Each structure stands twice: as C-alpha cells, then as structure tokens.
C-alpha cells in the first residue's frame, strides 16, 4: 500500500509518473490510506496546480472509485479555475518570488491552526508551473522544496511529477528533484503499482508493490 511509505517513515517522497499512468487511481488509493491511518482529514493538504486535482478525480470516477471524501480535504489552489475539495487559498500564477511569498503564507496559516501531528502536503501538477518559470526561478523553486523538506519536518511533502513533462522543461530539473527527496517512487502498470527507485532506508530499496 503506497500510503504506508510516508506514514511509516514520516519523510517526504517524490512520485514519478508518465503521461500513460492513471494517476487518479494512485492518488485516491493514497488518500484513502492516509485518511484511514490518520483518522483526521485535517492532517491532509492538497496543493492543486492548474486544475490537476480535478483531472485526477475524473479519472478515478471513471473507475467507479469513491471520491466523495475529497470534498473535505484542505486545498491550496495555484492557478486554474475548477474548485475541487475545500479550497482555503487561491494563488494566481505569478513570477516565482510573488508565488513563493503567497504560497508560504498560505501554508503557514493552515499549519498554525492544526494539531501537532504530521501534516501531509500532496502536490499535484507541479511540472506545469515549473515549465512556466525561467531557469533561475526553476532552480530556486527546487532549492526551496529541498529547504522545506529539511527545515519543516512536521510537513511530509508528497510530490507527484510527470517525468516526461519536466524533462522537456530542463534536463536538470528531474535529477535535482531526485537529489532533494529521501525517497523516490516510480509508478508502473499504468499507476497500479510502484517501485522504490531511491531510499535512504536500505530495507526499502528496490521494493515493488501494488498501490
């Protein structure tokens, strides 16, 4: 079960997928596992870049998966127009320094009202925003992701990234992201399974499981 990875190790992870993977299936399996283990939807935040969440939920609904519980999950919406989940903050697409300040403010306000338990920040569609930034802004964003992982250990960042799309933006982006994360998973079988591509924990390396 993919949800046991972040809950067991309490550390951030990068989930790589391709355009052929049905990420909606993977996402709902992850969210179902997290809500069951945590028993508190307030511990889950979804960062939705450019309506990616609505696309993934549509995929899951076509598979007759229950997505109704997502309406109770906190969402930070970056760009896009389709409101899905409990949208707490809307951040327009803007130059990276402006986006960074607004996003950090939104995260801080959410966390200050939450319990001391770990928060799971699931980020969807980040490659679409990275593709909009210039090289300097892209590198700054990746650096900030790494800084957040190290400095804010009460937040477990789970970042889905389309490896095909981000490689088109820059040959540096994906290797740098992999460097920042202590655990990297790669989806397979159209999103129904995953392989641990990288892990600081030896027992996890090379593990293959169903999501």
VENZI-V121746 format. One record per backbone hydrogen bond with DSSP energy under -1.0 kcal/mol. NH is the residue of the N-H (numbers start at 1). CO is the residue of the C=O. E is the energy in kcal/mol with one decimal. If there is no record, write none. Layout:
nh:NH co:CO e:E
nh:NH co:CO e:E
This chain:
nh:4 co:1 e:-1.3
nh:5 co:2 e:-1.2
nh:7 co:3 e:-1.4
nh:8 co:4 e:-2.1
nh:9 co:5 e:-1.9
nh:10 co:6 e:-1.5
nh:13 co:157 e:-2.3
nh:14 co:183 e:-2.3
nh:15 co:159 e:-3.1
nh:16 co:185 e:-3.1
nh:17 co:161 e:-2.1
nh:22 co:190 e:-2.0
nh:23 co:21 e:-1.5
nh:25 co:22 e:-1.0
nh:26 co:22 e:-1.2
nh:27 co:23 e:-3.2
nh:28 co:24 e:-2.2
nh:29 co:25 e:-2.0
nh:30 co:26 e:-2.4
nh:31 co:27 e:-3.0
nh:32 co:28 e:-2.9
nh:33 co:29 e:-2.0
nh:34 co:30 e:-2.5
nh:35 co:31 e:-2.7
nh:36 co:32 e:-1.8
nh:37 co:33 e:-2.5
nh:38 co:34 e:-3.0
nh:39 co:35 e:-1.6
nh:43 co:40 e:-2.0
nh:44 co:41 e:-1.6
nh:45 co:120 e:-3.4
nh:46 co:74 e:-2.5
nh:47 co:122 e:-2.8
nh:48 co:76 e:-2.7
nh:49 co:124 e:-2.3
nh:50 co:78 e:-3.1
nh:52 co:49 e:-1.3
nh:55 co:51 e:-1.4
nh:56 co:52 e:-2.2
nh:57 co:53 e:-2.5
nh:58 co:54 e:-1.8
nh:59 co:55 e:-1.7
nh:60 co:56 e:-2.1
nh:61 co:57 e:-2.5
nh:62 co:58 e:-1.9
nh:64 co:61 e:-1.8
nh:65 co:60 e:-2.3
nh:70 co:67 e:-1.6
nh:71 co:68 e:-1.4
nh:72 co:69 e:-1.5
nh:73 co:70 e:-1.8
nh:74 co:44 e:-1.0
nh:75 co:86 e:-2.4
nh:76 co:46 e:-2.7
nh:77 co:89 e:-3.0
nh:78 co:48 e:-2.7
nh:79 co:91 e:-2.2
nh:86 co:73 e:-2.6
nh:87 co:85 e:-1.2
nh:88 co:75 e:-2.6
nh:89 co:75 e:-1.2
nh:91 co:77 e:-3.5
nh:99 co:95 e:-2.4
nh:100 co:96 e:-3.4
nh:101 co:97 e:-1.8
nh:102 co:98 e:-2.2
nh:103 co:99 e:-2.8
nh:104 co:100 e:-2.6
nh:105 co:101 e:-1.8
nh:106 co:102 e:-2.1
nh:107 co:103 e:-2.6
nh:108 co:104 e:-2.4
nh:109 co:105 e:-2.2
nh:110 co:106 e:-1.9
nh:111 co:107 e:-2.6
nh:112 co:108 e:-2.0
nh:114 co:111 e:-1.6
nh:119 co:154 e:-2.8
nh:120 co:43 e:-3.1
nh:121 co:156 e:-2.1
nh:122 co:45 e:-3.1
nh:123 co:158 e:-2.5
nh:124 co:47 e:-2.7
nh:128 co:125 e:-1.4
nh:130 co:126 e:-2.4
nh:131 co:127 e:-1.8
nh:132 co:129 e:-1.3
nh:138 co:134 e:-2.6
nh:139 co:135 e:-2.5
nh:140 co:136 e:-2.0
nh:141 co:137 e:-2.5
nh:142 co:138 e:-2.3
nh:143 co:139 e:-2.3
nh:144 co:140 e:-2.4
nh:145 co:141 e:-2.0
nh:146 co:142 e:-2.0
nh:147 co:143 e:-2.3
nh:148 co:144 e:-2.5
nh:149 co:145 e:-1.9
nh:150 co:146 e:-1.8
nh:151 co:147 e:-3.1
nh:152 co:148 e:-2.0
nh:155 co:152 e:-1.5
nh:156 co:119 e:-3.6
nh:158 co:121 e:-2.5
nh:159 co:13 e:-2.2
nh:160 co:123 e:-2.5
nh:161 co:15 e:-2.5
nh:163 co:17 e:-2.4
nh:166 co:162 e:-2.4
nh:167 co:163 e:-1.6
nh:168 co:164 e:-1.0
nh:170 co:166 e:-1.8
nh:176 co:172 e:-2.1
nh:177 co:173 e:-2.3
nh:178 co:174 e:-2.6
nh:179 co:175 e:-1.7
nh:180 co:176 e:-1.6
nh:181 co:177 e:-1.4
nh:184 co:198 e:-2.4
nh:185 co:14 e:-3.3
nh:186 co:195 e:-2.5
nh:187 co:16 e:-2.7
nh:188 co:193 e:-2.7
nh:192 co:189 e:-1.1
nh:193 co:188 e:-1.9
nh:194 co:209 e:-2.5
nh:195 co:186 e:-2.2
nh:196 co:207 e:-2.5
nh:197 co:184 e:-2.1
nh:198 co:184 e:-1.6
nh:200 co:182 e:-1.3
nh:204 co:201 e:-2.1
nh:206 co:196 e:-1.6
nh:207 co:204 e:-2.0
nh:209 co:194 e:-2.1
nh:211 co:192 e:-2.2
